[in-house]
Amino acid sequence: MAALTNRAVWQDACGVPSVVRDNSLPTNDELGEHEVLIKVHSWAINPCDYMLQDRDMIKYPVILGCDVSGTVEAVVPGSIAASQFQVGDRVFGFTANRGFQDYVVLEDKLMAKIPGDMAYSEAVVLGLCSATSSMLLFGKDYLHLDYPKKDVPKKGKSVLIWGGSSAVGSAAIQLAKGGGYDVIATCSKKNFDYVKGLGAVQVFDYKHPNVTEEIATELDKGACAGIFMAAGLKIGNIAAFNVAAASKQKISFVSSNLIDNIDDVPEGVDVKQPTVEDFKPIPECWFETILATFGEYLPEALANGTYKVAPPPMVVNRRGLEGIQEAIDRMKEDKISPIKLVVERP
């Protein structure tokens, strides 16, 4: 592989803007059996990107960014990755940081081909959120639901997705529905139609004063397989905790957030949440369930329209890496939902 000139968005310290500067890339001989080098065409912005700027959570400097889409630039001939991907393939995927670069190395298990003529800006919104939802919905250490499959029969069990219009919630609704579960979700009234369009059979306004009692009553009409906190601040966390406490069932509860008000959990409610270790590159807990999305269910479901691109992308600019900080700032200020901010290559 000829030497490539590469740049990256670097976060040098907490509380300062990111900067764009050069970064090296592996040579063809240095790519591993499961590694693919892609030339990035689109980057999506996630909450973790501005959190890593504002909160002293990791060791700096670090390259930000998780969600990418683009074309395969290089893969080692005869490698395991080469059995799935070839130079020129249009792909999407994610990496635990290191995504905001002109060229990115992805694990073959954390990426998939873009179906048909789907735009890079659409495919790029899918990676991290579908992977996070998959881990927490289907992982043996979390809700451990049945995997999504084509034409799966209804199970007669419900799953509550709290924060259904969020990026993670949008993925969780569709994946749980794909597993045969009846999805009940919360969101604001303005997003009811959006959430129902993803497959939720019932939607509740999380701001309603009686939401806890109403949802608990609905869940107790049948068997509930679990509650998934996809998004929510402190007040939302407490409301979701109280649903589990008010139910007559013992309901498993998982959260995609690192809950800081864990002391507010009512007695008898067991909350499972990822640890910091679960988001370090690249833990085995990701691979346990991601194969069920990237490797099996998700590509086919996207191709046949069973799985929708959600949340919808909003292209903020086409300035490449120089436009990343602008997009991060906009997400931090606006927190638009249900929208995923995207930056494209010039």
N, C-alpha and C positions, 0 to 999 in steps of 0.2 A: 504494500500500500504506500503510495506516494505520501510524503510529508504534507500534512494539512496545517493551515493556520487556524488556530482556535482561540476563541475568547469566552469569558464567563462573567457572570454577575457575582461579585464577591461581597459578602457581608464581613467587614473587618472587625467590627465590634458591635456591642449592643447600643442602640439609641442613635445610630448614625445612618445616613443614606447609603445604599449600596453603590458600588463602583464597578465599571466594566474594564477588565484588563485581560491580558493574555493568560492562557492556561494550556498545558501540554495535553497530548492525547497518546494512548498506547499505539505502538506500531502493530501491524498485522500479526506479527509473531507473538506479541504480548497479549492479544485478545484471548480470553479463556474459552473453554469448551462451550460454555453457556452464554457467551457475551456477543452482543451485536452492536456495531457502531452505526448510529443514524445521524443524518443531517437534518436538523430540526427545522420545521416550517412553521409550527405554531406552539406557543406556550400558554398554559392556563394558570391562573392565579388562585391560590388556596389561602384560607385563613392562616395556616401555619407560616406562610411567607412573611406576613407582617408581624406575626407573633415572634418570629425569630429575630426580627429587627428591634422589637420593643421590649422583649423580655430576655433576661440573661439566663437562657435555658441550656445552652450547649457551649462547646469550646469553639472559639473563633480563631482565625477566619474560617468561613465556610461558604460554599457555593450554594445559593438558594435554589428553590424550584423543584417541583415533583412531576407535574403532568406535561408530556411532550407528544408531538406527532411529527412525522417526517418520512424520509425515505432511507432505506438501508444503504449505507455507504460502504461497509465492509463486514465480512464474517469469515472466519477461518475455514477454508475448504476441508471437508471431511469431519468437521466438528459436529457436536450434537446440535448446536444452534443452526448449522447449515442445513440440517435435515428439515428445518421448518421455514427458514428465511433465506432469501437470495438478494443480492445487490439489486437495488431498484424497487424492491417491495415497498408499498405504502403501508406504514404501521403507526400504531399508537401504543403508549405504555406509560409507566411511571418509574421513578426512582426515589429513594428516600433522600431528598435533597440532591444537589448536583445537576438539576435539570435545566437551569438557566445558562445554557452554553450553546454555541453554534453547532457543536457536534457532541453527542451524548452517548455513553456506553450504557446499554440496557441489558438486563438479564432476560434470556429468551422466555422464561416463565412469567415475566411481568410485562408482556407485550403481546399484541395480536395484530393481524393484518386488518387494514381498513376495508370494510366491505364495499364493493361496487364503486360508485363515483362519489361517495360521501366525502365532504370537504374536510381538510385537515383541521379547520377551526371547529368542526362539530365533533370529530373523533377525540380531540384533545381533552374534552371535558370529562371523559369517562374513567380514566385510569385510577387515580388515587381513591376516588369516592366509591367506585365499585369494589375495589380491593379491600378498603376499610370495612365496608358493609359486609362483604363476603366473610372476612375473618371473624367479625363479631356475631353475625347471624348463624354461621355454619360451623365455626371452630369448636372443637371438643371442650375447650376451656371456657367457652362463652355460652350462647344459647343452644348451640349444637342442633340446629334445625336440619331437616332433610334438604339436600341440594336441589337447586332448580333443574328441571328437565323439560324437554319438549313434550307437550300434551300431557302433563302430569295431572292426575285426578285430584279433585278437591279433598282435603283432609278433614274438613269439618272443624278445624281449629283456627283460632284467630291469633294475630300478632299485632301489637300496638307499636306504631312508629311515631315517636314524639319528635316533632319538627319535620314533618313530611315534605315541606317545600324547600328545605335546605338541600345542598348538593349531596350530602351523604344520605339524607332522607329520601331524595329522589331515586337514588340507586337502591336503597334498602326496600322501598315499596315494591319495586319491580322484581327484585331478586326473591323476596319473600313470596310474592304472588307466583313467581315461577316455580316455587317449591310446593305450591298447592295450598297455601295458607290464605285465609281471609284477612286482608289488611285493614286495620283501623288506624287512622292517622290524626294528628293535630296540626294545625297551622292557623294563620290569620284568615279571616273571612274572605279577603280579596283573593286568596290562593286556593279556595275550595275547588273550583273547576280544574285548576292545574293538577292538584293532587288526585282528584278522582280520575282524571285522564291518564294518570300513571298506573291506576289499578286499585286504588283504595275503595273499599265498599262502603265505608262510613268515614266521615270527617267531622272533627269537633274543633270549635274555636277555643284555642288554648287560653284566651283571655276571659272566657265566660266565667262568672263567679261560681257556678255549680259544675264546672267541667270535671272535677275529680269524681263526684258522685255519679254523674251521667256516664262517664267512661267506665267506671267500675261496674255499674249496673249492666252496661252493654257487654263487657267482657264476661260477666258471670252468666250470661244467657247460654254459654257453651264453654268449651275448654279453651283456655288461652295458653299458647305455647311460649309466650315471652313478651317482654317490653323492651324496646330498643330506643334509648335516648340518642337520637341522631343529632340534635341541636337544642340548645337551650341555655340561658344564663341561670343565675342562682335561683331566681323565682321559679323558672321553668323546671329546674331540677327538683325542687321541693314539691311542685304540683305532680310531677310524674312519680316521685317516691310515694306520695299520698294515694295515688291510684292503686299502686301495688299493695299498699297497706289496707286500703278500703275494700279490696276484692276479697271474696270468700275463698279464693284459691291461693295456693302458694305459687306465685308467679316468678319465674326467673327474670332478672333485670340486668341488662348490660348498657353501658354508656360509651359512646365514642369520644366523649369529653374526658379530660383528666379533672374529675370533679374536686373542686377545692372546698366545697361545703359538705363534705362527706359526713360530718357530725350531725347534719340535719336529717339523715336517713332514719326513718321510724324503726322501732324495734320489730324484728321479724322480717325486714326487707333486706335481702342479700344482694348487694350491688357489685357486679363484676365490671371492671374497666381495664383498659390496656395500661401497661406500665410504660415508662420512658424507654425501657429496653425493647418494647415491641415496635418502636419506630426508629430504631437504629439500623443502618444498612448491614445486611439484609437478613432479618431473623427468620428462622424456620417457620414460625407461626404464620408468616405471610404465605409461604409455599403450600402449607397444608390445605388451604381453601381456595387460593387464587387459581389453581389448576381447574377448579370447577367453573370459574368465570372466564378467564382469558383462554384457558386451554380447551374448554368444552362448550359451556353454555353460551357465553356472551357473544362470541363471533357469529354463531349461527342465529341467535336471537336478534342481533342487530341486522343481519342480512335479510331475515324474513319479516322484520318489522314488529316482532313480539316485544323487543326491548327498544325503548325510545331514547334518543339523545336528550338527556336531561341532567341538570338544568340547561336551558337553551344558552348558547354562547352569545356574548356581546363582544365584538372585536373593538378594542379600545383604540388601538393604533397599529400601524404597519411599519414600525421603526426598528423592529428586531430587538436585540438586547438593550439598546438605548431607550426603548419604551417600557421596559419592565418596571422601573421604579415608579413611573407615572401610574401604571396600572395597580401596583401595590398600594400607592397612596389613595387611589380612588376607591379601592375595595375597603380600605381601613376607614375611610370617611363615610362612605355610602352604605356599605354592607347590604347591597342590593340582593333581594331574593324574590323569585327564583331566577337568578341570572348568574352565569359564570363568565368572568372577565377573561378575555383572550388577547394575546399579542401575537402578531404575525411577522414573518420575515419580510423585509422590503421587497 
